[in-house]
Amino acid sequence: MFASVAPLRYGINILNKEGIKIDKMYGQGGFFSVREVTPYIMASALKSDIYLTKSANEGGPWGMAILASYMVENKSFDSLSDYLDKKVFFKEETDKYSQDLFMESLDLFMPSYLNTVKIVRKEEDIL
């Protein structure tokens, strides 16, 4: 599971170095089908608590429909975050998942993941 979120963590680390931090994250898609584990792993990868609605495991098409709707209605809202808060999730009950549960384990995993990526790149150069 850590390998599936490691690229996100790598990107978040870069954003954090640039002073960019996620304030709030909603999760959506099949990744969240197993609520006992995967939301915590994703939250740790993003270094941000995440929120899931009851329908969070519905998948990507739902999320794409929300983005399409935002593109049509965005002039009425300050940002995508504002749109989500005021139009999409304002009546939804959400469950909060803490970033703390797997943070240390993911921190320990990242160096070996990044070393593996380097090895794969070298192999590609050789072949």
GUSE-512000 format. One line per field, with one value per residue: residue number from 1; residue in one letter; z, x, y negated of N, C-alpha, C, O in turn. Coordinates in steps of 0.05 Angstrom, whole numbers, plus 5000, padded with zeros to 4 digits. Example, Ala and Ser with C-alpha at 12.3 -4.5 7.8 and 13.67 -1.06 7.14 Angstrom:
REM GUSE-512000
nr	c(1_2)
rest	c(A_S)
nc3	c(5156_5142)
nc1	c(5264_5257)
nc2	c(5114_5045)
cac3	c(5156_5143)
cac1	c(5246_5273)
cac2	c(5090_5021)
cc3	c(5156_5157)
cc1	c(5264_5258)
cc2	c(5066_4999)
oc3	c(5169_5161)
oc1	c(5285_5268)
oc2	c(5066_4977)
//
This chain:
REM GUSE-512000
nr	c(1_2_3_4_5_6_7_8_9_10_11_12_13_14_15_16_17_18_19_20_21_22_23_24_25_26_27_28_29_30_31_32_33_34_35_36_37_38_39_40_41_42_43_44_45_46_47_48_49_50_51_52_53_54_55_56_57_58_59_60_61_62_63_64_65_66_67_68_69_70_71_72_73_74_75_76_77_78_79_80_81_82_83_84_85_86_87_88_89_90_91_92_93_94_95_96_97_98_99_100_101_102_103_104_105_106_107_108_109_110_111_112_113_114_115_116_117_118_119_120_121_122_123_124_125_126_127)
rest	c(M_F_A_S_V_A_P_L_R_Y_G_I_N_I_L_N_K_E_G_I_K_I_D_K_M_Y_G_Q_G_G_F_F_S_V_R_E_V_T_P_Y_I_M_A_S_A_L_K_S_D_I_Y_L_T_K_S_A_N_E_G_G_P_W_G_M_A_I_L_A_S_Y_M_V_E_N_K_S_F_D_S_L_S_D_Y_L_D_K_K_V_F_F_K_E_E_T_D_K_Y_S_Q_D_L_F_M_E_S_L_D_L_F_M_P_S_Y_L_N_T_V_K_I_V_R_K_E_E_D_I_L)
nc3	c(5000_5015_4972_4933_4948_4953_4910_4915_4967_4958_4923_4957_4995_4965_4954_5006_5019_4988_5016_5013_5037_5051_5070_5078_5058_5016_5005_4951_4913_4891_4921_4973_4992_5033_5091_5141_5136_5087_5084_5125_5109_5062_5084_5115_5074_5048_5087_5115_5149_5125_5095_5088_5053_5060_5011_4989_4965_4914_4866_4809_4765_4791_4817_4772_4749_4787_4782_4729_4736_4770_4735_4702_4738_4765_4768_4807_4855_4900_4896_4879_4927_4958_4928_4935_4991_4997_4959_4946_4991_5034_5061_5071_5112_5141_5153_5192_5180_5210_5198_5228_5240_5204_5193_5213_5196_5141_5132_5144_5102_5055_5039_5020_4980_4944_4931_4904_4859_4835_4821_4783_4744_4728_4707_4663_4632_4620_4591)
nc1	c(5016_5040_5074_5038_5022_5069_5090_5056_5069_5123_5115_5086_5124_5159_5125_5117_5168_5169_5136_5082_5023_4973_4908_4859_4832_4791_4773_4762_4740_4756_4800_4789_4756_4767_4759_4782_4837_4861_4846_4876_4928_4931_4922_4969_5007_4994_5004_4964_4902_4846_4781_4724_4665_4602_4595_4645_4675_4656_4681_4721_4689_4648_4677_4700_4653_4639_4682_4672_4623_4639_4671_4633_4603_4640_4646_4615_4639_4695_4738_4759_4759_4724_4677_4669_4662_4615_4577_4580_4595_4569_4523_4536_4554_4616_4672_4730_4798_4859_4925_4965_4971_5001_5045_5099_5116_5111_5149_5195_5193_5200_5256_5276_5240_5252_5305_5296_5269_5311_5344_5313_5310_5364_5369_5334_5364_5408_5385)
nc2	c(5024_4976_4964_4949_4898_4871_4838_4793_4775_4761_4717_4683_4673_4641_4597_4579_4561_4517_4485_4495_4521_4570_4555_4580_4642_4679_4746_4790_4845_4913_4929_4920_4959_4996_4976_4982_4980_4956_4899_4876_4887_4856_4805_4800_4800_4753_4717_4693_4689_4727_4726_4765_4777_4813_4837_4842_4883_4888_4877_4853_4830_4800_4760_4735_4715_4677_4641_4624_4598_4557_4528_4505_4475_4442_4386_4366_4377_4372_4406_4474_4503_4471_4479_4535_4537_4504_4521_4576_4610_4589_4609_4660_4714_4726_4768_4763_4775_4787_4763_4783_4838_4873_4843_4844_4895_4890_4850_4879_4916_4887_4873_4924_4934_4891_4904_4951_4932_4903_4946_4973_4935_4933_4985_4981_4947_4979_5021)
cac3	c(5000_5016_4945_4917_4955_4955_4892_4927_4989_4946_4913_4980_5007_4948_4959_5033_5018_4975_5034_5006_5055_5046_5094_5081_5035_5014_4990_4934_4895_4900_4940_5000_4998_5059_5109_5165_5131_5066_5088_5142_5093_5045_5101_5121_5049_5042_5111_5121_5154_5102_5102_5069_5055_5060_4984_4980_4949_4890_4844_4794_4750_4808_4820_4746_4746_4805_4770_4706_4747_4780_4712_4692_4758_4781_4771_4832_4878_4901_4889_4880_4955_4965_4914_4948_5017_4997_4941_4945_5016_5056_5075_5073_5136_5134_5173_5191_5184_5219_5184_5246_5244_5188_5186_5219_5179_5114_5133_5143_5077_5032_5028_5005_4955_4926_4921_4884_4835_4823_4809_4760_4723_4718_4691_4638_4617_4610_4571)
cac1	c(5000_5056_5084_5017_5020_5095_5094_5042_5086_5146_5106_5079_5150_5168_5107_5122_5194_5162_5118_5054_5012_4945_4892_4837_4830_4769_4780_4741_4749_4757_4822_4778_4737_4773_4761_4798_4866_4870_4845_4898_4952_4930_4926_4997_5021_4989_5011_4940_4878_4828_4753_4709_4636_4592_4597_4672_4687_4641_4700_4730_4669_4635_4696_4702_4628_4641_4700_4659_4603_4654_4680_4610_4593_4661_4645_4599_4654_4722_4758_4748_4754_4699_4655_4665_4651_4589_4558_4581_4597_4557_4503_4547_4568_4642_4689_4757_4819_4883_4950_4986_4973_5022_5065_5127_5122_5116_5175_5216_5191_5207_5283_5279_5225_5266_5328_5286_5263_5337_5354_5296_5319_5390_5363_5323_5386_5424_5370)
cac2	c(5000_4952_4958_4936_4870_4859_4814_4770_4765_4747_4691_4667_4663_4618_4574_4569_4546_4491_4471_4501_4542_4576_4548_4599_4659_4698_4769_4801_4866_4940_4932_4917_4981_5008_4953_4988_4977_4938_4870_4868_4887_4833_4781_4798_4793_4724_4701_4678_4705_4727_4729_4782_4779_4841_4848_4836_4904_4890_4878_4830_4815_4781_4738_4720_4700_4654_4622_4612_4580_4534_4512_4491_4456_4431_4357_4360_4386_4361_4427_4502_4509_4457_4493_4561_4532_4492_4533_4605_4624_4574_4625_4687_4722_4736_4780_4752_4795_4773_4768_4792_4867_4886_4823_4853_4918_4880_4836_4900_4929_4870_4876_4948_4930_4874_4919_4970_4916_4898_4971_4978_4915_4942_5009_4972_4935_5001_5036)
cc3	c(5000_4988_4928_4924_4957_4935_4903_4950_4979_4936_4936_4994_4991_4954_4986_5034_5006_4992_5029_5024_5049_5072_5099_5055_5037_4997_4974_4916_4908_4920_4968_5007_5025_5079_5134_5161_5111_5071_5106_5127_5075_5060_5108_5097_5043_5064_5118_5129_5130_5112_5080_5075_5055_5032_4972_4962_4922_4865_4829_4778_4766_4811_4795_4741_4763_4793_4745_4715_4757_4756_4700_4712_4773_4785_4797_4857_4876_4891_4888_4908_4965_4953_4928_4976_5016_4979_4942_4972_5039_5073_5081_5101_5128_5158_5170_5197_5188_5203_5202_5247_5230_5181_5190_5200_5150_5111_5130_5115_5054_5022_5011_4979_4935_4915_4900_4857_4820_4808_4783_4737_4711_4700_4664_4620_4605_4588_4546)
cc1	c(5017_5067_5063_5014_5047_5100_5079_5059_5110_5138_5098_5104_5161_5151_5112_5148_5189_5143_5088_5045_4982_4930_4871_4836_4807_4779_4757_4753_4751_4779_4811_4757_4742_4779_4778_4828_4872_4867_4868_4925_4953_4934_4955_5014_5018_4997_4988_4918_4860_4800_4740_4680_4627_4595_4625_4684_4672_4658_4703_4708_4654_4652_4699_4676_4628_4659_4687_4638_4616_4662_4657_4602_4615_4660_4631_4615_4682_4743_4744_4742_4728_4675_4649_4652_4621_4568_4557_4579_4583_4537_4514_4560_4595_4655_4717_4777_4846_4907_4970_4991_4997_5045_5093_5134_5127_5142_5198_5216_5203_5235_5287_5263_5240_5291_5319_5280_5290_5347_5338_5305_5345_5386_5352_5345_5404_5411_5365)
cc2	c(4975_4944_4944_4906_4856_4835_4789_4758_4750_4719_4673_4656_4640_4594_4562_4553_4519_4475_4475_4525_4546_4570_4570_4615_4678_4721_4780_4823_4893_4946_4933_4938_4994_4986_4957_4982_4954_4908_4860_4867_4863_4807_4778_4790_4763_4706_4682_4697_4705_4733_4746_4780_4808_4853_4845_4858_4908_4889_4852_4816_4794_4756_4721_4704_4675_4633_4608_4592_4554_4516_4495_4469_4441_4400_4349_4367_4375_4380_4454_4510_4496_4471_4520_4557_4522_4506_4563_4619_4611_4589_4653_4691_4733_4749_4770_4774_4781_4782_4782_4822_4880_4867_4833_4877_4909_4865_4856_4914_4913_4872_4901_4947_4913_4887_4939_4956_4910_4923_4977_4960_4924_4967_5001_4961_4958_5016_5019)
oc3	c(4987_4981_4910_4907_4961_4943_4899_4952_4989_4941_4935_5002_5003_4957_4989_5048_5012_4984_5039_5025_5044_5094_5122_5033_5058_4977_4984_4905_4932_4935_4986_5026_5037_5082_5147_5181_5118_5062_5102_5131_5073_5051_5108_5100_5035_5061_5126_5117_5116_5133_5056_5098_5050_5030_4948_4946_4909_4844_4836_4777_4755_4809_4796_4731_4755_4793_4741_4704_4753_4758_4690_4704_4793_4803_4806_4879_4854_4880_4895_4913_4979_4966_4933_4983_5033_4984_4940_4976_5062_5096_5095_5111_5109_5181_5147_5215_5172_5194_5192_5254_5242_5165_5171_5190_5137_5091_5116_5106_5035_4998_4990_4958_4911_4892_4880_4836_4796_4786_4763_4714_4687_4679_4644_4596_4582_4568_4527)
oc1	c(5011_5069_5070_5004_5048_5112_5089_5061_5117_5152_5104_5104_5171_5162_5113_5149_5203_5135_5072_5058_4968_4938_4867_4838_4803_4793_4734_4775_4750_4778_4823_4741_4723_4802_4787_4842_4887_4884_4878_4941_4974_4949_4966_5033_5037_4996_4992_4915_4859_4796_4744_4671_4644_4598_4629_4701_4676_4650_4691_4709_4647_4642_4700_4678_4618_4652_4690_4635_4606_4660_4662_4595_4608_4673_4634_4605_4693_4763_4721_4721_4712_4654_4625_4634_4605_4544_4536_4562_4585_4533_4501_4574_4596_4649_4727_4773_4854_4910_4990_5013_5011_5062_5110_5156_5145_5155_5217_5237_5214_5239_5300_5272_5242_5299_5333_5286_5291_5358_5350_5306_5349_5400_5360_5344_5413_5423_5353)
oc2	c(4955_4921_4928_4891_4832_4815_4767_4734_4729_4700_4649_4633_4621_4572_4538_4533_4499_4453_4461_4546_4526_4579_4578_4604_4690_4717_4779_4819_4896_4965_4945_4934_5004_4978_4938_4980_4936_4893_4838_4850_4849_4790_4755_4775_4750_4681_4659_4718_4685_4745_4741_4781_4826_4878_4846_4852_4928_4898_4832_4791_4773_4734_4697_4682_4654_4609_4584_4570_4532_4491_4473_4447_4427_4390_4326_4362_4371_4373_4457_4522_4509_4474_4526_4571_4530_4503_4575_4637_4620_4584_4668_4674_4749_4742_4768_4790_4764_4805_4792_4831_4896_4874_4831_4878_4920_4867_4851_4922_4924_4874_4901_4957_4920_4883_4943_4966_4912_4921_4985_4968_4922_4969_5012_4965_4955_5024_5028)
//
